[in-house]
């Protein structure tokens, strides 16, 4: 037990007053008249013993009453170990968790509303001269100051759910910064939260002797939540009138199985029911949706799931673009390889052009989705440089070498791209024996992966010198394990290298329709840099676009509905990089434009799924990890929470109890004086 005003204890010397009264009042003698002195001695002895006992009890009652009164004025309180109580006003910081996990239900209301109520009760527990900071997950600049009680209560009422997720270490540091600016000596901080484990690394919070921290944990009544975790396409590029497969990952974060959940897809405003799903507890399932797209242009899509009460993760927005045509370019020297043009002649989705390398306009190379070097005998340094840039920025390049290829040019170019180099031509028959069905180029192309399929045969080829630095992925392989066709990832693009010349005397690849045609199709569809169909609100990320402007200084804008802002923007080759700098705060679809009438790009944003995970610190776990760094106040405590907060932080005030004791002792003294009158013993005189 400690005292808020210990100087009042000097008043205990006043206990000598009842002693003085006892000595000078109770020792006075009274004259008693007796008709017969025979029993005087006996009566005197009995009366004195009873009076002495009563007087001592009265003295004790008076001293205890006076002592209790002194203790009451000294303001005694009981204090937890490690806490500190001082005189004066308070500087208080209250963090109010308003993340999406707080939309879960408690026994009587949502955790967000319960946290709001607890914050208001904490504010009400302090005096009119105390200064209070109200902080939320948004960590807004206006909240970095101390307010009056009335302003603090008003700020609490304004706080709504937010997509922001902050680590508790950062929150506590912001609280300390605000409290350090306060003028009062008594500094206290409160964190009201559900203490989700993925954002509450309490071990990083260090003890502060100048600041008392109290955690107020809240707990949901039932932990259940099912979320659409993510979605992605199987193919990097979505094709027109093709079976585009979309994969969806759905996760159950709760402790119970969730059955018959309805999943639907809204595509450009058109609702498409997908069906119902059963998701076991604490697990994820994957669903596949087939999209047959019959028109070109932008698609805005939103997956929707029926789940309650946490709803922010029930939808997943994504956007993608279907090109009107894919541009393919064949570069040749003397004569084009007719099989390449023939492979795409019946499909309007592919626009195939064959052009002599001597007439090539280098500036138009980035416009092509696939470039095929068809039997070039040499590669100029300028062509090598342009093709290297093209591949690194996301282009796809297929090399079908000539029998008369100048190996010095080819190997110099291949070395720049990190590929294996060509060795001198060997003229002997070799047969391809295996296809890599795991790679996108040949995956799901054939209904049956039969060994009887006719595979290419070469009469001449350039053996490849294997390099440890070259990360080759074999697509078609000879019997001895060497590559007929290899694939290399080069930054954002792909290089495909065939070791056999493309002419009919060297290889029958161009005549093998079972392999050659689907190979070219898939190469055109594959993208070294997969188009990102969705982004996360609040993450520090750059958006990429291929939008072009006529003037260099033109500013692109991002907008959705009434919201419009100019993002940070810079050019990197043919790509436009956009920085958001936390200007975008709501999930939805956002358009990139110079003017609203002409949309250049579409971006879809979703809220972070970090808040979907229902793993929280229990009250026991928080108490075991406290180690004197903070107090724990159970936020589920039902009655007079403000008084509980003051008891936990300031200590339990005991002056009321001592005042009651003083009154009880005074009452005891009165009863002793009025009701305990010593009686003279009755004596039978004869």
Secondary structure as UniProt FT lines:
FT   STRAND          2..3
FT   TURN            4..5
FT   HELIX           6..15
FT   HELIX           16..25
FT   TURN            26..27
FT   HELIX           37..39
FT   HELIX           40..73
FT   TURN            74..75
FT   STRAND          76..78
FT   TURN            81..82
FT   STRAND          90..96
FT   HELIX           100..103
FT   HELIX           111..124
FT   TURN            128..129
FT   STRAND          131..136
FT   TURN            137..138
FT   HELIX           141..143
FT   HELIX           149..158
FT   HELIX           168..180
FT   STRAND          186..193
FT   TURN            197..199
FT   HELIX           202..204
FT   TURN            209..210
FT   STRAND          212..217
FT   STRAND          226..233
FT   TURN            240..241
FT   STRAND          243..252
FT   STRAND          258..267
FT   TURN            268..269
FT   STRAND          270..279
FT   TURN            281..282
FT   STRAND          283..292
FT   STRAND          297..305
FT   TURN            312..313
FT   STRAND          315..322
FT   STRAND          326..332
FT   HELIX           338..343
FT   TURN            344..346
FT   TURN            348..349
FT   STRAND          350..356
FT   HELIX           357..359
FT   HELIX           362..367
FT   STRAND          370..374
FT   HELIX           381..392
FT   TURN            393..394
FT   STRAND          396..400
FT   TURN            403..404
FT   HELIX           407..416
FT   TURN            417..418
FT   STRAND          421..426
FT   STRAND          430..435
FT   TURN            437..438
FT   TURN            440..444
FT   TURN            451..452
FT   STRAND          457..458
FT   STRAND          461..465
FT   TURN            468..469
FT   STRAND          472..478
FT   TURN            479..480
FT   STRAND          483..490
FT   TURN            491..492
FT   STRAND          493..498
FT   TURN            504..506
FT   HELIX           509..511
FT   HELIX           513..525
FT   STRAND          535..536
FT   TURN            537..538
FT   STRAND          542..545
FT   TURN            552..553
FT   STRAND          557..560
FT   TURN            561..562
FT   STRAND          563..565
FT   STRAND          568..572
FT   TURN            573..574
FT   STRAND          575..579
FT   TURN            581..582
FT   STRAND          588..595
FT   TURN            596..597
FT   STRAND          598..606
FT   HELIX           609..612
FT   HELIX           619..626
FT   TURN            627..628
FT   STRAND          631..632
FT   TURN            635..636
FT   HELIX           641..649
FT   STRAND          652..653
FT   HELIX           655..675
//
